[in-house]
Amino acid sequence: MDWVTAIAIAADAHIVKPPTELSLVDQSRTTHILLVRHGHYASSQTPATDMQGSLTELGLEQTRATGTFLHNYLAERMVLKRLSKVSVYHSGIRRAVETAKRIEDAFPEGSLQLVESKLFREAWPGNPLPTGKRQQLTRERLDNMASDCARLKVAYRIMFRHLIPQDLEAEERELSEEDQKRYGNTFGVYSTQTRANDRFRIVVCHANTIRWFVCKALGVDPDGTWGRMRCNHCGITAMEVDSVGNLQLSYMNQVGHLKTTELSDV
């Protein structure tokens, strides 16, 4: 891990008193983490320059559709009615910042809280494919890969948990009996994937980062594996964490909210 990242993590660290409320360890409560890749951006194929690449017109269309989908997804599950705000963690790289802000535009004012984190910025976390007779890219420097892997390990340990301190910052409201009944009639009949009191987090980041997280969630060594998957711009990957820490991949690279002409990956 580079010293800048280490200092940033240390600066944000704070002691949290463990909660004592039994409701926080309710085994019927699941935490859903929605990973969103940023929209299509102006790429120069040069890593240093790409950091400043802004969203293209295609990227703006993708992010608008993604914001609408996420709003409907959370509203229909009554998350926006139950929680005062939902946290959106995002990389500080320009394309991810712009994507997060476009998603926020689709929600009622104040219902999302944008949180920038250096932990989720772009990475080259080890070999993308098994080493062999392939040409090594400039960015595949051992020191860079080691630093990125260390950073993503910290991000994984912090984010992919059932409960994190930021979850407690949102005020929770009880659903009315009518809303609970409507929720059960809508989702309880066809799916056990979500419950009326579940928590949700959104993370806007990058394809390499998402693929590395997926490998870790599946218990697979990311080195030589993460490059075997493809992530589209504004594709959504969902994971669930239960109260004892079991992690499950719900779906990966969901792009049904995009038009067929809006699919892109480079």
C-alpha angles and dihedrals in degrees: 000000000000118000094245091059091044092054092046091052093047092049092055095045119111137167113257122199108227111251117245100198111116090215089071092063096041106146091213090064121090130189116223120203115196113199114199124190113219121256127267111293141186101276124190095181087240111113096213093049094041090064088074098040111128128212116280124223087268090051091052091052090049093051093048090053091046093050091051091049094049092047092052092043093055097036094053089051087051092238092133091050093048102040125052090217142358119219120235112195115196144176117256093233112115099246092051093046091051091047092051091049092049090051089050089055090065093059132073111270112276097012093106127053114205114213119185116211130182088209092075099049122121117296144184097211103187131302112343093206135019109287113258141117095331127121113260115233123231092246092057094095115147095229092051093048093048091050093048093048091051091050094049091049088058091046091050094050092048101043107031097068132108093242132019128177093256090060089068093056093073117085112235123215126196117244117238119250089253092054092047091051092048090049092051093048091049103042109008094068097055107025144030091193096100135030129198094253099044123132125234134201129180124209120190110197144119139305097247091049093049093047091050090051091050091053091051092047091053093047093246124137104252093209108100091002112067092073091061090077130070127215123196123215109274091008111152124224118189130201132180129212119194126208094272094049101261109153124209131183107229098183140331133223096357106186102163090118091064127079115249088247091055097062113117138147110180 
